[in-house]
Amino acid sequence: MDNFFIKRVKKGEEIYRDLQRHLDSQAVGFPATKTGADIKVLKHIFSPRQAKIATCLDFKPESLKEIYKKTRNLVGSPEELSDILSAIEKKGGIESRGKGDEKRYCNAPLVVGMYEFQLNNLTPEFIEDFAEYTSDIRFGVEFLSTKLPQMRTIPIARSISLKSNVSTFDEVGELLKKSEGSFAIFECICRKKKRLQGKSCQVTDRKETCLAVGDFAHTAVESGMGRTIGLDEAMEILEKNQKEGLVLQPSNTEQADFICSCCGCCCGMLSIHKSIPKPMDFFVSNFYAQVDSGNCNGCGICEKRCQVGAAKISEKRQQAFIDLNRCIGCGLCLPACPQKAITLQKKNPQIKPPTTRDDLYDIIMARKKGKIGKLKLTGKLIMDAVVTRQTHLLK
């Protein structure tokens, strides 16, 4: 009896290991860790049977008919498969696109994807296991090794002048107006996680700040993590976010799937930014802030406003300066400066994002780094820390 139980447990573990390997082969990988934190995270989201089904999906959306061809030995009928996929989606394990008979399903990366879909399923145990996994160097290297990041930063509206000639994909109002489909608003999972840990956001006390668009919005509403809103309310919420000092981070695509409004004290993405020596080698923005030393009086407001530690006051000159290795071009410092000493400069050449998320994942998959590429990336992070005298980040 004991041997039978041991075999069943081992078989269950193998199912999750198979899923981990499968997810690691996708566009945005899911590497294994020595501690087994990767398996613990998967167990929070998938039952053994659901994990087995998820190994039959791809990062590209497929129809129920296509998936059934690969799972006919695991399920009794397409209807049963549909029910299982819907159950996994509600638990945040996979994504869907479209509706009705045109609905298609695909694997989701951990970030941005499965983690964000755990908004209604956060427990102390999941938070602990997720923190253990994402603090592992293997996860960090995998996350940073994508040729293109999944998110980018765009300037807040008040920081952009008419003469800036801003592309539509870098202007939040145009992003929303050009989008197809519905909008959904939901609570920021990063701030909720902090709150459950007994910590409060230093920028806002509002909960509903993150916006989903199109298929992402449909998934958010279907899973119960968000509510449908119209364009006017979406614009109103984003305006409040900008006024309070939140950084706008949409999906790195021309057709936005989501627009996160982030803070340096809670956001996981900005936490990664602050934990590496030269973050702008891995983040995307088409702008950077510049200080006019002739107008700056060293008041320090920009330093307090900056969410990533890019704006600083020189002790020697008692004036502000911008660390271009860290400036994400969000524009939060501009309207806050009483001397009007800061301007937003456009990078040349500008980086044009892929049109859709499928295009983005295709590029990431085509340029996915192997072991040698990841070793080189690790070496770069170490060298950057030494050159910039930030060796404390190596801890």
Secondary structure, DSSP 8 states (H G I E B T S, - for coil): -HHHHHHHHHHHHHHHHHHHHHHHTSSS-----TT-HHHHHHHHH--HHHHHHHTT--SS-EEHHHHHHHHTTT-S-HHHHHHHHHHHHHTTSEEEES-GGG-EEEE--IIIIITGGGGGG--HHHHHHHHHHHTSHHHHHHHHTSSS-SB-BB--GGG--GGG---GGG-HHHHHHH--S-EEEEE-HHHHHHHHTT---SS---SEEEEEETHHHHHHHHTTSEEEE-HHHHHHHHHHHHHHT-EEEEBSSSS-SEEEEE-TTT-HHHHHHHHSS-GGGTS-BSEEEEE-TTT-----HHHHH-SSS-EEE-TTT-SEEE-TTT-----THHHH-TT--EEEEE-SS-----SSHHHHHHHHHHT---HHHHHHHHHHHHHHHHHTT-GGGG-
